[in-house]
């Protein structure tokens, strides 16, 4: 089951990356950010099951920065009223 979770995480991350490169979504879009949060979060779980500590750190930091970006965008929306 954990491999399925890892594959879903990888697909989310790569899809967000590809859509951004193809200019279908921007790095500030909610879809891009949420795909990064979910993808990195699932990847952390998968790396944890493998005890792959460098990848736990990598994906954890990735998820953390994506959450930070989401919070900053939400704060900006609240501040501007949009």
N, CA, C and O atoms as a printed pandas DataFrame, in Angstrom:
     atom_number atom_name residue_name chain_id  residue_number  x_coord  y_coord  z_coord
0              1         N          UNK        A               1    0.823   -1.207    0.000
1              2        CA          UNK        A               1    0.000    0.000    0.000
2              3         C          UNK        A               1    0.859    1.260    0.000
3              4         O          UNK        A               1    0.491    2.253   -0.628
4              5         N          UNK        A               2    2.003    1.236    0.698
5              6        CA          UNK        A               2    2.820    2.450    0.774
6              7         C          UNK        A               2    3.382    2.835   -0.593
7              8         O          UNK        A               2    3.583    4.018   -0.867
8              9         N          UNK        A               3    3.634    1.851   -1.448
9             10        CA          UNK        A               3    4.150    2.199   -2.778
10            11         C          UNK        A               3    3.101    2.967   -3.583
11            12         O          UNK        A               3    3.446    3.853   -4.365
12            13         N          UNK        A               4    1.834    2.634   -3.394
13            14        CA          UNK        A               4    0.763    3.361   -4.085
14            15         C          UNK        A               4    0.730    4.806   -3.603
15            16         O          UNK        A               4    0.560    5.727   -4.402
16            17         N          UNK        A               5    0.890    5.004   -2.312
17            18        CA          UNK        A               5    0.931    6.359   -1.752
18            19         C          UNK        A               5    2.120    7.119   -2.316
19            20         O          UNK        A               5    1.995    8.289   -2.676
20            21         N          UNK        A               6    3.279    6.459   -2.398
21            22        CA          UNK        A               6    4.467    7.098   -2.974
22            23         C          UNK        A               6    4.277    7.471   -4.428
23            24         O          UNK        A               6    4.696    8.546   -4.857
24            25         N          UNK        A               7    3.652    6.597   -5.184
25            26        CA          UNK        A               7    3.412    6.880   -6.605
26            27         C          UNK        A               7    2.448    8.047   -6.760
27            28         O          UNK        A               7    2.655    8.911   -7.612
28            29         N          UNK        A               8    1.405    8.081   -5.954
29            30        CA          UNK        A               8    0.453    9.202   -6.021
30            31         C          UNK        A               8    1.155   10.514   -5.690
31            32         O          UNK        A               8    0.936   11.521   -6.364
32            33         N          UNK        A               9    1.997   10.511   -4.659
33            34        CA          UNK        A               9    2.753   11.709   -4.306
34            35         C          UNK        A               9    3.648   12.163   -5.438
35            36         O          UNK        A               9    3.698   13.349   -5.763
36            37         N          UNK        A              10    4.358   11.218   -6.039
37            38        CA          UNK        A              10    5.253   11.539   -7.151
38            39         C          UNK        A              10    4.465   12.104   -8.338
39            40         O          UNK        A              10    4.880   13.085   -8.955
40            41         N          UNK        A              11    3.337   11.482   -8.648
41            42        CA          UNK        A              11    2.524   11.948   -9.776
42            43         C          UNK        A              11    2.022   13.364   -9.518
43            44         O          UNK        A              11    2.027   14.196  -10.426
44            45         N          UNK        A              12    1.592   13.645   -8.304
45            46        CA          UNK        A              12    1.133   15.004   -7.977
46            47         C          UNK        A              12    2.243   16.029   -8.165
47            48         O          UNK        A              12    2.030   17.077   -8.774
48            49         N          UNK        A              13    3.435   15.724   -7.638
49            50        CA          UNK        A              13    4.560   16.654   -7.762
50            51         C          UNK        A              13    4.963   16.863   -9.214
51            52         O          UNK        A              13    5.165   17.997   -9.649
52            53         N          UNK        A              14    5.078   15.784   -9.957
53            54        CA          UNK        A              14    5.499   15.899  -11.356
54            55         C          UNK        A              14    4.444   16.559  -12.228
55            56         O          UNK        A              14    4.774   17.300  -13.153
56            57         N          UNK        A              15    3.177   16.293  -11.937
57            58        CA          UNK        A              15    2.096   16.932  -12.700
58            59         C          UNK        A              15    2.081   18.435  -12.454
59            60         O          UNK        A              15    1.944   19.218  -13.394
60            61         N          UNK        A              16    2.221   18.842  -11.194
61            62        CA          UNK        A              16    2.275   20.275  -10.886
62            63         C          UNK        A              16    3.452   20.927  -11.594
63            64         O          UNK        A              16    3.314   22.004  -12.175
64            65         N          UNK        A              17    4.601   20.279  -11.546
65            66        CA          UNK        A              17    5.804   20.796  -12.202
66            67         C          UNK        A              17    5.594   20.925  -13.713
67            68         O          UNK        A              17    5.911   21.959  -14.302
68            69         N          UNK        A              18    5.062   19.876  -14.332
69            70        CA          UNK        A              18    4.847   19.888  -15.781
70            71         C          UNK        A              18    3.827   20.949  -16.187
71            72         O          UNK        A              18    4.033   21.673  -17.162
72            73         N          UNK        A              19    2.727   21.040  -15.438
73            74        CA          UNK        A              19    1.715   22.056  -15.761
74            75         C          UNK        A              19    2.281   23.465  -15.635
75            76         O          UNK        A              19    1.932   24.352  -16.415
76            77         N          UNK        A              20    3.149   23.668  -14.660
77            78        CA          UNK        A              20    3.790   24.967  -14.503
78            79         C          UNK        A              20    4.734   25.246  -15.670
79            80         O          UNK        A              20    4.744   26.357  -16.202
80            81         N          UNK        A              21    5.515   24.266  -16.068
81            82        CA          UNK        A              21    6.434   24.457  -17.201
82            83         C          UNK        A              21    5.689   24.740  -18.503
83            84         O          UNK        A              21    6.155   25.513  -19.341
84            85         N          UNK        A              22    4.528   24.106  -18.663
85            86        CA          UNK        A              22    3.718   24.310  -19.874
86            87         C          UNK        A              22    2.843   25.554  -19.782
87            88         O          UNK        A              22    2.046   25.834  -20.677
88            89         N          UNK        A              23    3.003   26.305  -18.676
89            90        CA          UNK        A              23    2.265   27.542  -18.436
90            91         C          UNK        A              23    0.749   27.350  -18.379
91            92         O          UNK        A              23   -0.023   28.218  -18.787
92            93         N          UNK        A              24    0.348   26.189  -17.861
93            94        CA          UNK        A              24   -1.079   25.913  -17.650
94            95         C          UNK        A              24   -1.521   26.409  -16.273
95            96         O          UNK        A              24   -2.672   26.800  -16.079
96            97         N          UNK        A              25   -0.582   26.387  -15.318
97            98        CA          UNK        A              25   -0.828   26.932  -13.983
98            99         C          UNK        A              25    0.428   27.700  -13.563
99           100         O          UNK        A              25    1.526   27.443  -14.057
100          101         N          UNK        A              26    0.241   28.639  -12.647
101          102        CA          UNK        A              26    1.389   29.404  -12.154
102          103         C          UNK        A              26    1.793   28.885  -10.781
103          104         O          UNK        A              26    1.038   28.168  -10.124
104          105         N          UNK        A              27    2.982   29.257  -10.365
105          106        CA          UNK        A              27    3.449   28.821   -9.044
106          107         C          UNK        A              27    2.685   29.493   -7.909
107          108         O          UNK        A              27    2.829   29.098   -6.752
108          109         N          UNK        A              28    1.881   30.493   -8.222
109          110        CA          UNK        A              28    1.053   31.146   -7.207
110          111         C          UNK        A              28   -0.391   30.635   -7.204
111          112         O          UNK        A              28   -1.201   31.084   -6.392
112          113         N          UNK        A              29   -0.718   29.707   -8.098
113          114        CA          UNK        A              29   -2.092   29.201   -8.140
114          115         C          UNK        A              29   -2.322   28.225   -6.989
115          116         O          UNK        A              29   -1.417   27.505   -6.567
116          117         N          UNK        A              30   -3.549   28.222   -6.500
117          118        CA          UNK        A              30   -3.906   27.323   -5.405
118          119         C          UNK        A              30   -3.721   25.865   -5.824
119          120         O          UNK        A              30   -3.286   25.043   -5.017
120          121         N          UNK        A              31   -4.042   25.540   -7.056
121          122        CA          UNK        A              31   -3.893   24.165   -7.528
122          123         C          UNK        A              31   -2.442   23.717   -7.441
123          124         O          UNK        A              31   -2.159   22.623   -6.955
124          125         N          UNK        A              32   -1.536   24.542   -7.901
125          126        CA          UNK        A              32   -0.106   24.217   -7.871
126          127         C          UNK        A              32    0.381   24.012   -6.438
127          128         O          UNK        A              32    1.090   23.049   -6.145
128          129         N          UNK        A              33    0.002   24.910   -5.567
129          130        CA          UNK        A              33    0.453   24.844   -4.183
130          131         C          UNK        A              33   -0.121   23.617   -3.481
131          132         O          UNK        A              33    0.606   22.905   -2.788
132          133         N          UNK        A              34   -1.408   23.366   -3.652
133          134        CA          UNK        A              34   -2.039   22.210   -3.005
134          135         C          UNK        A              34   -1.460   20.904   -3.556
135          136         O          UNK        A              34   -1.243   19.958   -2.799
136          137         N          UNK        A              35   -1.213   20.845   -4.852
137          138        CA          UNK        A              35   -0.597   19.642   -5.423
138          139         C          UNK        A              35    0.793   19.411   -4.826
139          140         O          UNK        A              35    1.179   18.268   -4.583
140          141         N          UNK        A              36    1.535   20.475   -4.591
141          142        CA          UNK        A              36    2.852   20.352   -3.979
142          143         C          UNK        A              36    2.758   19.910   -2.521
143          144         O          UNK        A              36    3.538   19.068   -2.076
144          145         N          UNK        A              37    1.821   20.465   -1.787
145          146        CA          UNK        A              37    1.643   20.071   -0.384
146          147         C          UNK        A              37    1.268   18.590   -0.291
147          148         O          UNK        A              37    1.880   17.833    0.463
148          149         N          UNK        A              38    0.272   18.194   -1.052
149          150        CA          UNK        A              38   -0.173   16.800   -0.994
150          151         C          UNK        A              38    0.899   15.846   -1.523
151          152         O          UNK        A              38    1.173   14.811   -0.916
152          153         N          UNK        A              39    1.495   16.200   -2.645
153          154        CA          UNK        A              39    2.518   15.343   -3.237
154          155         C          UNK        A              39    3.720   15.163   -2.325
155          156         O          UNK        A              39    4.205   14.047   -2.139
156          157         N          UNK        A              40    4.195   16.256   -1.761
157          158        CA          UNK        A              40    5.350   16.170   -0.870
158          159         C          UNK        A              40    4.982   15.455    0.427
159          160         O          UNK        A              40    5.782   14.689    0.964
160          161         N          UNK        A              41    3.787   15.699    0.925
161          162        CA          UNK        A              41    3.341   15.026    2.142
162          163         C          UNK        A              41    3.262   13.520    1.964
163          164         O          UNK        A              41    3.709   12.761    2.824
164          165         N          UNK        A              42    2.697   13.094    0.854
165          166        CA          UNK        A              42    2.631   11.655    0.569
166          167         C          UNK        A              42    4.024   11.078    0.357
167          168         O          UNK        A              42    4.303    9.948    0.756
168          169         N          UNK        A              43    4.887   11.851   -0.265
169          170        CA          UNK        A              43    6.263   11.400   -0.480
170          171         C          UNK        A              43    7.029   11.272    0.834
171          172         O          UNK        A              43    7.875   10.389    0.975
172          173         N          UNK        A              44    6.739   12.145    1.792
173          174        CA          UNK        A              44    7.352   12.030    3.121
174          175         C          UNK        A              44    6.949   10.700    3.759
175          176         O          UNK        A              44    7.782    9.980    4.310
176          177         N          UNK        A              45    5.678   10.397    3.674
177          178        CA          UNK        A              45    5.205    9.136    4.248
178          179         C          UNK        A              45    5.919    7.949    3.599
179          180         O          UNK        A              45    6.393    7.047    4.290
180          181         N          UNK        A              46    5.990    7.958    2.293
181          182        CA          UNK        A              46    6.640    6.857    1.584
182          183         C          UNK        A              46    8.115    6.760    1.963
183          184         O          UNK        A              46    8.615    5.663    2.210
184          185         N          UNK        A              47    8.811    7.880    2.012
185          186        CA          UNK        A              47   10.220    7.881    2.403
186          187         C          UNK        A              47   10.381    7.373    3.830
187          188         O          UNK        A              47   11.351    6.681    4.140
188          189         N          UNK        A              48    9.434    7.715    4.699
189          190        CA          UNK        A              48    9.472    7.247    6.080
190          191         C          UNK        A              48    9.375    5.724    6.134
191          192         O          UNK        A              48   10.086    5.081    6.907
192          193         N          UNK        A              49    8.495    5.148    5.311
193          194        CA          UNK        A              49    8.359    3.688    5.309
194          195         C          UNK        A              49    9.633    3.005    4.839
195          196         O          UNK        A              49    9.900    1.858    5.198
196          197         N          UNK        A              50   10.416    3.711    4.038
197          198        CA          UNK        A              50   11.684    3.159    3.547
198          199         C          UNK        A              50   12.865    3.516    4.449
199          200         O          UNK        A              50   13.986    3.054    4.235
200          201         N          UNK        A              51   12.599    4.339    5.457
201          202        CA          UNK        A              51   13.651    4.875    6.322
202          203         C          UNK        A              51   14.721    5.607    5.501
203          204         O          UNK        A              51   15.916    5.518    5.782
204          205         N          UNK        A              52   14.259    6.321    4.494
205          206        CA          UNK        A              52   15.135    7.091    3.601
206          207         C          UNK        A              52   15.195    8.524    4.128
207          208         O          UNK        A              52   14.529    9.418    3.607
208          209         N          UNK        A              53   15.999    8.723    5.160
209          210        CA          UNK        A              53   16.014    9.989    5.888
210          211         C          UNK        A              53   16.376   11.209    5.045
211          212         O          UNK        A              53   15.789   12.267    5.268
212          213         N          UNK        A              54   17.292   11.131    4.106
213          214        CA          UNK        A              54   17.542   12.319    3.276
214          215         C          UNK        A              54   16.296   12.754    2.490
215          216         O          UNK        A              54   16.064   13.946    2.290
216          217         N          UNK        A              55   15.507   11.782    2.054
217          218        CA          UNK        A              55   14.305   12.126    1.296
218          219         C          UNK        A              55   13.166   12.573    2.204
219          220         O          UNK        A              55   12.303   13.345    1.787
220          221         N          UNK        A              56   13.162   12.096    3.430
221          222        CA          UNK        A              56   12.194   12.607    4.405
222          223         C          UNK        A              56   12.450   14.096    4.612
223          224         O          UNK        A              56   11.515   14.898    4.625
224          225         N          UNK        A              57   13.715   14.458    4.772
225          226        CA          UNK        A              57   14.075   15.869    4.958
226          227         C          UNK        A              57   13.729   16.676    3.707
227          228         O          UNK        A              57   13.115   17.738    3.804
228          229         N          UNK        A              58   14.118   16.180    2.546
229          230        CA          UNK        A              58   13.851   16.882    1.282
230          231         C          UNK        A              58   12.367   17.140    1.101
231          232         O          UNK        A              58   11.953   18.278    0.879
232          233         N          UNK        A              59   11.570   16.097    1.195
233          234        CA          UNK        A              59   10.139   16.241    0.954
234          235         C          UNK        A              59    9.450   17.004    2.086
235          236         O          UNK        A              59    8.465   17.706    1.852
236          237         N          UNK        A              60    9.964   16.870    3.315
237          238        CA          UNK        A              60    9.410   17.631    4.423
238          239         C          UNK        A              60    9.618   19.120    4.254
239          240         O          UNK        A              60    8.712   19.917    4.499
240          241         N          UNK        A              61   10.821   19.491    3.833
241          242        CA          UNK        A              61   11.116   20.903    3.574
242          243         C          UNK        A              61   10.267   21.399    2.403
243          244         O          UNK        A              61    9.738   22.509    2.446
244          245         N          UNK        A              62   10.139   20.585    1.367
245          246        CA          UNK        A              62    9.313   20.938    0.209
246          247         C          UNK        A              62    7.878   21.212    0.665
247          248         O          UNK        A              62    7.299   22.243    0.321
248          249         N          UNK        A              63    7.314   20.296    1.431
249          250        CA          UNK        A              63    5.943   20.469    1.923
250          251         C          UNK        A              63    5.850   21.706    2.807
251          252         O          UNK        A              63    4.880   22.459    2.722
252          253         N          UNK        A              64    6.847   21.917    3.647
253          254        CA          UNK        A              64    6.843   23.078    4.533
254          255         C          UNK        A              64    6.830   24.392    3.773
255          256         O          UNK        A              64    6.079   25.302    4.122
256          257         N          UNK        A              65    7.648   24.501    2.745
257          258        CA          UNK        A              65    7.659   25.724    1.957
258          259         C          UNK        A              65    6.363   25.901    1.174
259          260         O          UNK        A              65    5.912   27.028    0.971
260          261         N          UNK        A              66    5.761   24.801    0.733
261          262        CA          UNK        A              66    4.480   24.904    0.027
262          263         C          UNK        A              66    3.387   25.386    0.980
263          264         O          UNK        A              66    2.546   26.199    0.597
264          265         N          UNK        A              67    3.394   24.891    2.218
265          266        CA          UNK        A              67    2.433   25.364    3.215
266          267         C          UNK        A              67    2.679   26.843    3.508
267          268         O          UNK        A              67    1.733   27.625    3.608
268          269         N          UNK        A              68    3.946   27.225    3.644
269          270        CA          UNK        A              68    4.293   28.635    3.865
270          271         C          UNK        A              68    3.747   29.504    2.726
271          272         O          UNK        A              68    3.174   30.564    2.976
272          273         N          UNK        A              69    3.922   29.065    1.497
273          274        CA          UNK        A              69    3.435   29.821    0.331
274          275         C          UNK        A              69    1.912   29.952    0.381
275          276         O          UNK        A              69    1.365   31.018    0.102
276          277         N          UNK        A              70    1.236   28.863    0.738
277          278        CA          UNK        A              70   -0.216   28.891    0.850
278          279         C          UNK        A              70   -0.659   29.899    1.911
279          280         O          UNK        A              70   -1.584   30.678    1.679
280          281         N          UNK        A              71   -0.011   29.885    3.059
281          282        CA          UNK        A              71   -0.354   30.819    4.138
282          283         C          UNK        A              71   -0.112   32.262    3.687
283          284         O          UNK        A              71   -0.935   33.136    3.957
284          285         N          UNK        A              72    0.995   32.517    3.011
285          286        CA          UNK        A              72    1.298   33.877    2.548
286          287         C          UNK        A              72    0.275   34.350    1.519
287          288         O          UNK        A              72   -0.146   35.506    1.552
288          289         N          UNK        A              73   -0.119   33.486    0.626
289          290        CA          UNK        A              73   -1.118   33.874   -0.384
290          291         C          UNK        A              73   -2.464   34.114    0.277
291          292         O          UNK        A              73   -3.156   35.075   -0.060
292          293         N          UNK        A              74   -2.845   33.250    1.217
293          294        CA          UNK        A              74   -4.110   33.436    1.925
294          295         C          UNK        A              74   -4.094   34.742    2.726
295          296         O          UNK        A              74   -5.095   35.457    2.771
296          297         N          UNK        A              75   -2.974   35.046    3.349
297          298        CA          UNK        A              75   -2.857   36.298    4.119
298          299         C          UNK        A              75   -2.971   37.498    3.202
299          300         O          UNK        A              75   -3.588   38.499    3.566
300          301         N          UNK        A              76   -2.390   37.413    2.026
301          302        CA          UNK        A              76   -2.465   38.509    1.062
302          303         C          UNK        A              76   -3.900   38.710    0.594
303          304         O          UNK        A              76   -4.346   39.845    0.426
304          305         N          UNK        A              77   -4.624   37.616    0.385
305          306        CA          UNK        A              77   -6.027   37.703   -0.051
306          307         C          UNK        A              77   -6.869   38.361    1.038
307          308         O          UNK        A              77   -7.712   39.212    0.755
308          309         N          UNK        A              78   -6.635   37.960    2.274
309          310        CA          UNK        A              78   -7.378   38.558    3.391
310          311         C          UNK        A              78   -7.048   40.040    3.534
311          312         O          UNK        A              78   -7.928   40.864    3.779
312          313         N          UNK        A              79   -5.758   40.367    3.377
313          314        CA          UNK        A              79   -5.310   41.757    3.517
314          315         C          UNK        A              79   -5.915   42.657    2.451
315          316         O          UNK        A              79   -6.341   43.773    2.748
316          317         N          UNK        A              80   -5.955   42.173    1.194
317          318        CA          UNK        A              80   -6.467   42.990    0.097
318          319         C          UNK        A              80   -7.970   42.866   -0.083
319          320         O          UNK        A              80   -8.590   43.678   -0.770
320          321         N          UNK        A              81   -8.560   41.836    0.545
321          322        CA          UNK        A              81  -10.010   41.661    0.431
322          323         C          UNK        A              81  -10.442   40.995   -0.853
323          324         O          UNK        A              81  -11.625   41.020   -1.192
324          325         N          UNK        A              82   -9.506   40.396   -1.580
325          326        CA          UNK        A              82   -9.856   39.708   -2.837
326          327         C          UNK        A              82  -10.109   38.258   -2.594
327          328         O          UNK        A              82  -10.415   37.520   -3.531
